[in-house]
Amino acid sequence: MSSKIEILQNAFFLVSDTSNYQSEGETPLFAAAAKFFDVVLDDALTDTFWRFSAEVFEFGGPIDENPLQDRWSKVYQLPPDYLLARAIEPRADYTILGNKLFTNLTGKILLLYTKRPPASLFPAYFELVMTYKVSEYIALPVTQNASNVEVMERRLLKQLVKAKAKDAQSVPSDIIRSNPTFFAHFSGTGRTLNSRL
C-alpha cells in the first residue's frame, strides 16, 4: 500500500514529468498538488459508495446544544472522520449541519457513513483511481497539452469501472443470494456450491 506522496509521485510520472516527483515539496507544483490531494480524495470517496471506506458508527448520548429545537429534539456529534452519510438506523428523518446530526430519535442510533481512510489503507484498485484522478488534474499545468488531459480522463474512467466492480465484490448481491432457480439447481442432487468450486 502506498502513501499520499507515492500516489502523487506516480501521478507526476504518468504525465511524463520527472522533474516534479523526486520528493515531497521539492517543486512548487508538487507542493500545490500535495495540498490539493485531500480535496480530490474527498471528491473521489463521496462520488460512489466505496465499501472499503464505509464505517458504522453508534452514537453516544445527545449533546446539549440544540439551536433547532422547534424542528429537532436531539443533536448528536458526528465522528471526526465523517465525510458523507449513507444511512441511519432506525430509519427516520434527520438533517446534518456541520459536524452535527439533528433528529428526533433516541436510544441506539447507528450511522452508516463514508470516512476518509489514510492512503496507506487504500486497496490497490482505489490507489490507481487516485493516481489517475490526480494525473487528470495536473496534466494540463504540467504538460501544457490538452490531449494529455483527455488521455488521463479515459484512463480514469476505465479504472473507475474496474474499481467499482472490485469493490462491489466484497458483498454478494441479493440476486445471487435469493435466486430460487440457482438453489433449485443444487437441491436434491447432493451437490452444493462448494462441491462445484
TAPE-V50178 format. One record per residue. N is the residue number from 1. RES is the residue in one letter. PSI is psi in whole degrees, -180 to 180 (none if undefined). NEAR is the number of other ideal C-beta (glycine too) atoms within 12 Angstrom. Layout:
n:N res:RES psi:PSI near:NEAR
n:N res:RES psi:PSI near:NEAR
//
This chain:
n:1 res:M psi:146 near:18
n:2 res:S psi:167 near:23
n:3 res:S psi:172 near:19
n:4 res:K psi:-43 near:31
n:5 res:I psi:-41 near:24
n:6 res:E psi:-37 near:24
n:7 res:I psi:-43 near:38
n:8 res:L psi:-42 near:44
n:9 res:Q psi:-42 near:31
n:10 res:N psi:-38 near:28
n:11 res:A psi:-44 near:42
n:12 res:F psi:-37 near:37
n:13 res:F psi:-41 near:23
n:14 res:L psi:-32 near:33
n:15 res:V psi:15 near:35
n:16 res:S psi:42 near:19
n:17 res:D psi:94 near:28
n:18 res:T psi:-9 near:15
n:19 res:S psi:-16 near:18
n:20 res:N psi:-4 near:31
n:21 res:Y psi:25 near:32
n:22 res:Q psi:-53 near:17
n:23 res:S psi:168 near:16
n:24 res:E psi:129 near:21
n:25 res:G psi:10 near:17
n:26 res:E psi:-31 near:19
n:27 res:T psi:155 near:23
n:28 res:P psi:-36 near:14
n:29 res:L psi:-41 near:28
n:30 res:F psi:-42 near:31
n:31 res:A psi:-41 near:18
n:32 res:A psi:-41 near:20
n:33 res:A psi:-37 near:39
n:34 res:A psi:-39 near:32
n:35 res:K psi:-35 near:19
n:36 res:F psi:-20 near:24
n:37 res:F psi:-44 near:33
n:38 res:D psi:-35 near:21
n:39 res:V psi:-45 near:20
n:40 res:V psi:-40 near:31
n:41 res:L psi:-48 near:34
n:42 res:D psi:-40 near:22
n:43 res:D psi:-45 near:22
n:44 res:A psi:-40 near:40
n:45 res:L psi:-32 near:36
n:46 res:T psi:-2 near:22
n:47 res:D psi:-34 near:23
n:48 res:T psi:173 near:23
n:49 res:F psi:97 near:22
n:50 res:W psi:120 near:34
n:51 res:R psi:-31 near:26
n:52 res:F psi:-21 near:31
n:53 res:S psi:12 near:35
n:54 res:A psi:145 near:28
n:55 res:E psi:146 near:28
n:56 res:V psi:130 near:20
n:57 res:F psi:130 near:27
n:58 res:E psi:122 near:17
n:59 res:F psi:144 near:28
n:60 res:G psi:-154 near:17
n:61 res:G psi:163 near:14
n:62 res:P psi:155 near:23
n:63 res:I psi:162 near:17
n:64 res:D psi:-39 near:12
n:65 res:E psi:125 near:17
n:66 res:N psi:92 near:20
n:67 res:P psi:-9 near:14
n:68 res:L psi:46 near:20
n:69 res:Q psi:-23 near:14
n:70 res:D psi:-26 near:9
n:71 res:R psi:-39 near:16
n:72 res:W psi:135 near:25
n:73 res:S psi:-21 near:18
n:74 res:K psi:149 near:29
n:75 res:V psi:133 near:32
n:76 res:Y psi:147 near:37
n:77 res:Q psi:128 near:23
n:78 res:L psi:156 near:31
n:79 res:P psi:154 near:26
n:80 res:P psi:-26 near:12
n:81 res:D psi:16 near:20
n:82 res:Y psi:134 near:29
n:83 res:L psi:-45 near:30
n:84 res:L psi:134 near:27
n:85 res:A psi:138 near:32
n:86 res:R psi:-37 near:25
n:87 res:A psi:157 near:20
n:88 res:I psi:141 near:28
n:89 res:E psi:128 near:21
n:90 res:P psi:154 near:16
n:91 res:R psi:132 near:13
n:92 res:A psi:167 near:21
n:93 res:D psi:145 near:16
n:94 res:Y psi:167 near:28
n:95 res:T psi:152 near:20
n:96 res:I psi:125 near:25
n:97 res:L psi:121 near:19
n:98 res:G psi:-126 near:14
n:99 res:N psi:30 near:19
n:100 res:K psi:145 near:26
n:101 res:L psi:125 near:34
n:102 res:F psi:130 near:32
n:103 res:T psi:174 near:31
n:104 res:N psi:6 near:24
n:105 res:L psi:150 near:24
n:106 res:T psi:170 near:16
n:107 res:G psi:-153 near:17
n:108 res:K psi:119 near:16
n:109 res:I psi:126 near:31
n:110 res:L psi:141 near:23
n:111 res:L psi:123 near:34
n:112 res:L psi:121 near:23
n:113 res:Y psi:164 near:32
n:114 res:T psi:128 near:32
n:115 res:K psi:167 near:29
n:116 res:R psi:100 near:31
n:117 res:P psi:158 near:26
n:118 res:P psi:154 near:18
n:119 res:A psi:-28 near:30
n:120 res:S psi:-16 near:15
n:121 res:L psi:4 near:21
n:122 res:F psi:135 near:30
n:123 res:P psi:159 near:25
n:124 res:A psi:-39 near:19
n:125 res:Y psi:-35 near:28
n:126 res:F psi:-30 near:34
n:127 res:E psi:-42 near:32
n:128 res:L psi:-38 near:28
n:129 res:V psi:-48 near:41
n:130 res:M psi:-38 near:46
n:131 res:T psi:-47 near:39
n:132 res:Y psi:-35 near:36
n:133 res:K psi:-45 near:38
n:134 res:V psi:-41 near:47
n:135 res:S psi:-40 near:40
n:136 res:E psi:-41 near:35
n:137 res:Y psi:-33 near:33
n:138 res:I psi:-10 near:39
n:139 res:A psi:-46 near:32
n:140 res:L psi:-49 near:21
n:141 res:P psi:-32 near:26
n:142 res:V psi:-46 near:32
n:143 res:T psi:-16 near:24
n:144 res:Q psi:34 near:13
n:145 res:N psi:113 near:17
n:146 res:A psi:-28 near:14
n:147 res:S psi:-28 near:14
n:148 res:N psi:-34 near:25
n:149 res:V psi:-44 near:24
n:150 res:E psi:-39 near:17
n:151 res:V psi:-45 near:22
n:152 res:M psi:-36 near:32
n:153 res:E psi:-44 near:21
n:154 res:R psi:-43 near:18
n:155 res:R psi:-41 near:27
n:156 res:L psi:-45 near:30
n:157 res:L psi:-42 near:18
n:158 res:K psi:-44 near:18
n:159 res:Q psi:-36 near:29
n:160 res:L psi:-43 near:26
n:161 res:V psi:-47 near:19
n:162 res:K psi:-43 near:21
n:163 res:A psi:-42 near:35
n:164 res:K psi:-39 near:24
n:165 res:A psi:-44 near:16
n:166 res:K psi:-41 near:22
n:167 res:D psi:-36 near:28
n:168 res:A psi:-20 near:19
n:169 res:Q psi:-9 near:16
n:170 res:S psi:-13 near:18
n:171 res:V psi:125 near:14
n:172 res:P psi:148 near:13
n:173 res:S psi:155 near:13
n:174 res:D psi:-30 near:8
n:175 res:I psi:-44 near:10
n:176 res:I psi:-41 near:15
n:177 res:R psi:-30 near:12
n:178 res:S psi:24 near:11
n:179 res:N psi:107 near:15
n:180 res:P psi:-32 near:12
n:181 res:T psi:-41 near:11
n:182 res:F psi:-47 near:17
n:183 res:F psi:-31 near:16
n:184 res:A psi:-31 near:11
n:185 res:H psi:-36 near:14
n:186 res:F psi:-13 near:17
n:187 res:S psi:140 near:13
n:188 res:G psi:-2 near:9
n:189 res:T psi:-10 near:12
n:190 res:G psi:-7 near:9
n:191 res:R psi:147 near:14
n:192 res:T psi:171 near:14
n:193 res:L psi:-40 near:16
n:194 res:N psi:-34 near:8
n:195 res:S psi:-20 near:9
n:196 res:R psi:-20 near:11
n:197 res:L psi:none near:6
//
